Amino acid sequence: MSLILWCITLAGIMTLFVRGYTTTSPDGRIAVILTDAEKDMVLGEMRGMLQAVADIARALAREEHAAVAAAAKTVGSVAVQNDPPALMAKLPLEFKLSGMAMHESFDRIEAAARAGKQVREIMALLGDHLSLCTGCHANYRFAPR
């Protein structure tokens, strides 16, 4: 009996990890159900990434590679170290994977800037990065709890 209960619990946890705490939105997107505080945290992180994109674009226009690298670093992979596990459990797997791809994309932009790559090459990375943004926004939204 204990083994059966353990398997059911494990299956529930795995389902939550993959599916997250979601429902279908009236507009067809996946609605991730978060508390107001969790939603504010995620939206704050998104605003930080959007600010970094703006800072990167301005720095690229001035061909200031150090400024590009600095802006990208603030929202690269190091930015996810303090994400609350309870929040991460509510996010569907594809959302989590997309989020990690976003942060890794900033890492690639930082590395390209530090390596002194041409502005055109870094702009191409930034364009690819923005495709990740629009893809996520096209597929997900946040719903009140």
N, C-alpha and C positions, 0 to 999 in steps of 0.2 A: 504494500500500500504506500509506503514511504517513497519507493522508487517511482510509482505512478504519479504521486503528487509532485515530486521533484521534476519529473519530465514535463508535466503540465505547466509548472512554474517556469521552467527553462523555455518552453515553447512560447509562453506569454511574453517573457522578456525579449526573446529573439524577434517575435512579431513586432513588439513595440520598437525595438532597435531599428528594424527595417522599415516598418510602416510609419512609425512616429505616432504622434497624437494628432490625427488629421481627419478631415471630412472633405466632401466635394463642395466647392463653392458654386453658387448659382451661375457664375460666368465660366464654369468648367475647369478652373484652375484648382489645384490642391490647396485647401485651406488648412494651415497649420494652426492649431489651437494653443494659444499661449496666454499666460496671465498678462496683465497690463505692464507689470515690471519687466517681464521677459521680452515682451514685444518692444518696449522702449529700449532695452539693451540691444536687441538685434538691429532695430532701426538706427540706433546710435552708431553701431558698428558699420552699417551700410553708409551712413552719412560720412563717417570717417574715411571710408574707401572712396566715396565720391569726391571728397575734399582732396584726397591724395591724387586722384586722377586729374583734377583741376591743377594742382600744384605741379604734377609731372608735365602736363601740357604746357604750362607757362614756362617751366624750366627748359623744356625741349625747344621752345620758340627762341630762347636765349642761348641755346646750346650749352647749358650749364649742367654737365653730367653729374657733378657732385650733388647738386640740388635734386636732380631726378632720383638718384640713388637714395638720398635721405628721405624723400617723400615716400618712395616705394617701401623702404625698410620699415616704416612705422606701421604698415598694415600687411606686412609679409607674414610668413609662417609663425614668427615669434608672437604675433598678436593673438593667437588662439590658445596660448598656454593657460590662460586663466578662465576659459569658458566653463561655466558651471555644468557639471555632469547631468544634473536634473533637466536643464534646458536642452542639452545635447540629446538626451533620451527622447524628447518630444519631437525632435526634427526627423523627418523621413531620411532614409539612407541616401537617396539621390540628392537631397538638399545638402546633407553633410558633405557628400563627395564634391558637389559643386562649390560649396564654401571653401573646402580645402584647395580645390583647383584655383579659386580666386586668389587665395593667399599665396599659393605657389607661383601664380602668374606674376604677382608683385615681386616675388623673389627673383624671377627671371628678368624682369625689368631692372631691378636693382643690379643684378650681376652684369647685365649688358651695359648699363651706365658706368659701373665701376671699371669695366673692361674697355671703356672708351669707344664702344660701337657707334656706328654712324647714326645720326638722328633718325634717318629713314628706317633703319632696322628697329630701333626702339619704338618708333611710331607704329610699326607693324605689330610689335608685341602688345602695344597699348590697344590697338584695334582688336586684336584677338581677345584681349582681356575684356573689352567692352561687350564683346559677343557673349561672354560668360554672364555678364550683368543682365543683359537683355533677355537671355535665355531663362535665367532664374526668375526674373520678374514676370515673364510670360507664363511660367508654369506654377508659380506659388503666390499665395497671399497669406495674410495673417487674419485669423478669426478670433473674436472675443471668446473668452472661456465661459 
